[in-house]
Amino acid sequence: MSVGKVDRVRTVVEPRRFCTIAYAGSQAVARAWRILGTLNEMTIVQSAPDQFGVWRDDVSVYRRQF
C-alpha cells in the first residue's frame, strides 16, 4: 500500500481509542487506530486502500512486559 502526499490529517479521540485519518482532497487515503485493550496491551490497526480501492488492514498487538 502506498499513500503518497496528503492534504490534511484528522484526529478522532474516543475513550480508549485514538484514530488518525489522512486525506488527499476530500478522499480518505489512510487511517491508523490505536486501541487500548488492557493496561498492558495496545492494538494498532493501519488501513489504506489497495490498487483496486479495497481497504486493507494491518493489525499489530503490543504487550508491555514488567
C-alpha atoms as one frame of an Amber mdcrd trajectory, in Angstrom:
protein
   0.000   0.000   0.000   1.296   3.429  -0.897  -0.420   6.604   0.234   1.700
   9.424  -1.182   1.142  13.073  -0.248  -1.821  14.122   1.882  -3.558  17.485
   2.289  -4.746  17.200   5.862  -4.965  14.888   8.835  -7.959  14.416  11.133
  -7.705  13.097  14.684 -10.563  11.274  16.406 -10.339  10.759  20.170 -12.643
   8.301  21.896 -12.406   6.564  25.262  -9.574   4.004  24.981  -9.231   4.652
  21.201  -7.376   7.228  19.131  -7.577   7.454  15.327  -5.618   9.433  12.753
  -7.113   9.755   9.240  -5.134  11.182   6.304  -6.923  12.870   3.386  -5.929
  13.720  -0.184  -8.557  16.285  -1.151 -11.855  15.015   0.254 -10.845  11.343
  -0.052  -9.578   9.413   2.993  -6.376   7.643   1.911  -5.105   6.097   5.153
  -6.033   5.663   8.789  -4.470   4.297  11.938  -6.358   3.248  15.060  -4.605
   2.880  18.403  -6.795   0.847  20.741  -6.003   0.340  24.408  -7.210  -3.096
  25.483  -5.931  -3.658  28.995  -3.356  -1.555  30.815  -0.542  -3.614  29.307
  -1.883  -4.165  25.757  -2.367  -1.885  22.747  -3.631  -2.828  19.284  -2.695
  -0.754  16.230  -4.759  -1.104  13.051  -3.324   0.644   9.983  -5.534   0.768
   6.893  -5.229   2.012   3.318  -6.878   1.122   0.008  -5.054  -1.200  -2.390
  -4.730  -0.534  -6.141  -8.352  -1.691  -6.612  -9.740   0.633  -3.935 -10.365
  -2.136  -1.383  -9.353  -1.105   2.135  -6.793  -3.466   3.683  -5.813  -3.653
   7.338  -2.513  -4.378   9.024  -3.019  -5.301  12.687  -0.299  -5.333  15.359
  -0.716  -6.090  19.051   1.823  -4.805  21.561   2.130  -6.009  25.142   4.153
  -4.343  27.867   6.400  -6.602  29.909   7.071  -5.667  33.504
